Amino acid sequence: MSDTRFIYADPGLHGQAGHHFNAAASMLDELNRRGIPARILAFAEVDQALRNTLGASPFFRHNLYWLTDQDPLCGPAFAFHTGAQAMREDLHRLTDLKPTDIVFVPWALPAQLWGIVQWLGDLPPERQPLTILNFLHVPEVMIEWRDNKLSMGVPDYRIEPSAMFLRFSAKHVRSAFAHRIRLGCTFSEGVAVLTAVLGLPVRPLPAPQNAAGSIRRRSAAGPLTIGMIGHQRGYAKGVQHMPELVRGILQSAPTARVLIQDCSNDLLPEVAAVLVRMSNADKRISLIRGPLDAAQWASMLNGIDLLICPYSQTDYRLSSSGVHNEAIANAIPSVVPSETTLAGMVKTFGDCGVAFGPGEPASILDATRHVLANFERYAAAAYDGAMHWDSVNGPRRLLDALLHEAQQIHPPG
């Protein structure tokens, strides 16, 4: 498909920190390597450094993560409607689209789906690009098979409205453009739940994360560095446990080092204050505040020997973690919450870590101590897991999957 153009459309891309930047940068590298013309569309308030680095255009007026205006009666519904309308109007500014173009939305939420469904429905066939959405969030619903029939527990809309918004949007997919839209998710639990919620096929997609450099096997030969990194968004990330985890780790492993990165300065203030005092008093503790560029992020990952994800089991039952994906891709063993997608990933990629149960933070410390006591075994499993990851995930595999979808519509002549 020599005339394919690739539009990477991410309303959550605004700065050089986190999964949005890392995924966009790696995908752009892969597109450039293949000589595929690409355009990066970011949030309207994207910072100048990212615009310079990726050539990203300030484009989307509605931030991906604005999910309510706090109105107790209709906050989520108002944000959903407003976000969808903005998405629809913004995409109409792409006036030169062709059927051979690919519009890829790497982190979609219900507002993006509804906006895109309306936008595609507005376009004549000769201007409808192939539009592929990868879903960021999976609604907290329960599904199971009973007598060969799928049973789905419907969530309380006051607590979990996204399932309702997704189904509402999916009901408006019409035959006139249904063949121009593809829906995807990067983990198997999400594929199953989203397929049930939407009533439309959802495809498994490779995750975009890849190794930051050459994959290396960790070793217990020197002092180990234990990391808790990325966005630290409060109780869902288990940040309230961090001070006690740091103390417990260093009591059990006095030669270890602990590295905490708070990439968006969003640690709970009381936790941040304690960690600042601890890092000032103990050279074994490093606290990094603020975003890192690509080279700094790669260097940090390379220096970490064990990643701890002290996340809430409830919040991560059906949520993926970009940081954990990067740990697997970089052969870093991990400690993750049990009965979550993260625990499933650990199993899938060769038991490259340990899952902790209830009773945090004691259970997190117990799992960490177990990995440290058997570190060579987990380091070897993580190395094998990274090799497996590279064979099925990363920007190369993701772009292959997206181009394959396009070739199903426009076979190479």
BELZIHU-V939651 format. One record per backbone hydrogen bond with DSSP energy under -1.0 kcal/mol. NH is the residue of the N-H (numbers start at 1). CO is the residue of the C=O. Records with the same first field share a line. If there is no record, write none. Layout:
BEGIN
NH = CO, CO
END
This chain:
BEGIN
4 = 1
6 = 37
7 = 102
8 = 39
9 = 104
10 = 41
13 = 10
17 = 15
22 = 18
23 = 19
24 = 20
25 = 21
26 = 22
27 = 23
28 = 24
29 = 25
30 = 26
31 = 27
32 = 28
33 = 29
34 = 30
36 = 31
39 = 6
41 = 8
42 = 57
43 = 13
44 = 60
46 = 43
47 = 14
51 = 47
52 = 48
53 = 49
54 = 50
55 = 51
57 = 40
59 = 42
60 = 42
66 = 63
67 = 65
75 = 71
78 = 74
79 = 75
80 = 76
81 = 77
82 = 78
83 = 79
84 = 80
85 = 81
86 = 82
87 = 83
88 = 84
89 = 85
90 = 86
91 = 87
92 = 88
93 = 90
94 = 91
95 = 93
101 = 98
102 = 5
103 = 130
104 = 7
105 = 132
108 = 134
113 = 109
114 = 110
115 = 111
116 = 112
117 = 113
118 = 114
119 = 115
120 = 116
121 = 117
122 = 118
127 = 124
128 = 125
130 = 101
131 = 180
132 = 103
133 = 182
134 = 105
135 = 184
136 = 108
141 = 139
144 = 151
146 = 149
149 = 146
151 = 144
153 = 142
159 = 156
160 = 156
165 = 161
166 = 162
167 = 163
168 = 164
169 = 165
170 = 166
171 = 167
172 = 169
173 = 170
177 = 174
178 = 174
180 = 177
181 = 178
182 = 131
184 = 133
185 = 203
191 = 187
192 = 188
193 = 189
194 = 190
195 = 191
196 = 192
197 = 193
198 = 194
199 = 195
203 = 183
205 = 185
226 = 257
227 = 306
228 = 259
234 = 232
237 = 234
238 = 235
239 = 234
241 = 238
242 = 239
245 = 241
246 = 242
247 = 243
248 = 244
249 = 245
250 = 246
251 = 247
252 = 248
253 = 249
256 = 253
257 = 224
258 = 284
259 = 226
260 = 286
261 = 228
262 = 288
263 = 230
265 = 262
272 = 268
273 = 269
274 = 270
275 = 271
276 = 272
277 = 273
278 = 274
279 = 275
280 = 276
281 = 277
282 = 278
285 = 282
286 = 258
288 = 260
290 = 262
297 = 293
298 = 294
299 = 295
300 = 296
301 = 297
302 = 298
303 = 299
304 = 301
305 = 225
306 = 225
307 = 333
308 = 227
309 = 335
312 = 236
316 = 312
325 = 321
326 = 322
327 = 323
328 = 324
329 = 325
330 = 326
331 = 328
332 = 327
334 = 352
335 = 307
336 = 354
338 = 356
341 = 316
344 = 340
345 = 341
346 = 342
347 = 343
348 = 344
349 = 345
350 = 347
351 = 346
352 = 346
354 = 334
356 = 336
363 = 359
365 = 361
366 = 362
367 = 363
368 = 364
369 = 365
370 = 366
371 = 367
372 = 368
373 = 369
374 = 370
375 = 372
378 = 374
379 = 375
380 = 376
381 = 377
382 = 378
383 = 379
384 = 380
385 = 381
386 = 382
387 = 383
388 = 384
389 = 385
390 = 386
391 = 387
392 = 389
393 = 389
394 = 207
398 = 394
399 = 395
400 = 396
401 = 397
402 = 398
403 = 399
404 = 400
405 = 401
406 = 402
407 = 403
408 = 404
410 = 406
END
